[in-house]
Amino acid sequence: MNITQTSYFREDVKHYTELAKEYMYTTRKEETRNSIKRLVSLRGADYVKKLSAKCNQCLKVKFY
């Protein structure tokens, strides 16, 4: 099974996509971007790279 097929990946995509939608045009934009970068120590750099790409794809803009 691929990492992108796991349930926690899909939950993370949904969570961080919703965060980006809420704070895309506010002053908390940098804080939101940094929150996804903190996942590197928990899940690994490859996971965060795939998560960022998927969230950007769902948002249809480059946010992360």
C-alpha positions as CSV (number, residue, x, y, z in Angstrom):
1,M,0.0,0.0,0.0
2,N,1.2,3.4,-0.9
3,I,1.5,6.2,1.7
4,T,-1.1,8.3,-0.2
5,Q,-3.7,5.5,0.2
6,T,-3.7,5.6,3.9
7,S,-6.5,7.1,6.0
8,Y,-4.3,9.4,7.9
9,F,-2.9,10.9,4.7
10,R,-6.4,11.6,3.4
11,E,-7.4,13.1,6.8
12,D,-4.2,15.3,6.8
13,V,-5.0,16.5,3.2
14,K,-8.5,17.4,4.2
15,H,-7.4,19.2,7.4
16,Y,-4.6,21.2,5.8
17,T,-6.7,22.1,2.7
18,E,-9.4,23.5,5.0
19,L,-6.8,25.5,7.0
20,A,-5.4,26.9,3.8
21,K,-8.8,27.9,2.5
22,E,-9.6,29.7,5.8
23,Y,-6.3,31.6,6.1
24,M,-5.2,32.1,2.5
25,Y,-6.0,35.8,2.5
26,T,-5.2,36.7,6.1
27,T,-2.2,37.5,8.1
28,R,-2.0,33.9,9.5
29,K,-0.8,32.7,6.1
30,E,2.9,32.1,7.2
31,E,1.8,30.4,10.4
32,T,-0.3,28.0,8.4
33,R,2.5,27.2,6.0
34,N,4.9,26.6,9.0
35,S,2.4,24.2,10.5
36,I,2.8,21.8,7.7
37,K,6.6,22.0,7.8
38,R,6.5,20.9,11.5
39,L,5.2,17.5,10.3
40,V,8.7,16.7,8.9
41,S,9.8,15.5,12.4
42,L,6.7,13.4,12.8
43,R,6.0,11.9,9.5
44,G,9.1,12.5,7.4
45,A,10.1,14.8,4.5
46,D,8.7,12.5,1.8
47,Y,5.3,12.5,3.5
48,V,5.3,16.3,3.8
49,K,6.3,16.7,0.2
50,K,3.5,14.5,-1.0
51,L,1.0,16.2,1.4
52,S,2.0,19.7,0.2
53,A,1.6,18.6,-3.5
54,K,-1.8,17.1,-2.9
55,C,-3.1,20.1,-0.9
56,N,-1.9,22.5,-3.6
57,Q,-3.6,20.3,-6.2
58,C,-6.9,20.4,-4.2
59,L,-6.6,24.2,-3.8
60,K,-5.6,24.7,-7.4
61,V,-3.0,27.3,-6.2
62,K,0.5,27.0,-4.9
63,F,0.1,27.7,-1.2
64,Y,2.4,25.2,0.6
